[in-house]
């Protein structure tokens, strides 16, 4: 069981860039604050993402980028298509033995397979970089598109829980999913994502 994540791994994780057929995933910086704010300030995104407030202000994006840079329990990637930001994906490791995959895309980028492509790159990165056997994720019961992304990535449904959503100001049912290293290894033929150091 992984109790503490060694500093060298964190340093490497924060500096790497993941590349897929159509996407580039990299660490967000303060230069990305306006783009993140523009993308995230949509109620349809906030209502399907536990921690995003609505309205989403530039100060929220600044706090997020600074917070990611200063703590070691979350790895976040800005998703880019043709070097244009389109969303975020990452892993929350507050429970190191069961990290949680999260992602969101700007509304204009929905329905093009970008979420699945980005999620697969983050899954590959996480299983290759960290000594874990399972990761988890979730999707609002009212969000079948996100559930579909998780199922296409090999996640298996594990039940329903109530989770609090900041933008809703209340709790709502969430379909919970888990992906084991064994399942990931057996279905990893989904394509190549590459990693390069910055």
Secondary structure, DSSP 8 states (H G I E B T S, - for coil): ---S--HHHHHHHHHEEEE-SSEEEE---GGGHHHHHHHH--HHHHTTSTT--SS--HHHHHHHHHHHHH-SSEEEEEEEETTEEEEEEEEE-SSGGG-EEEEEE-GGGTTSSHHHHHHHHHHHHHHHHS--SEEEEEEETT-HHHHHHHHHTT-EEEEEEEEEETTTTEEEEEEEEEEEHHHHHHHGGG---EEEE-
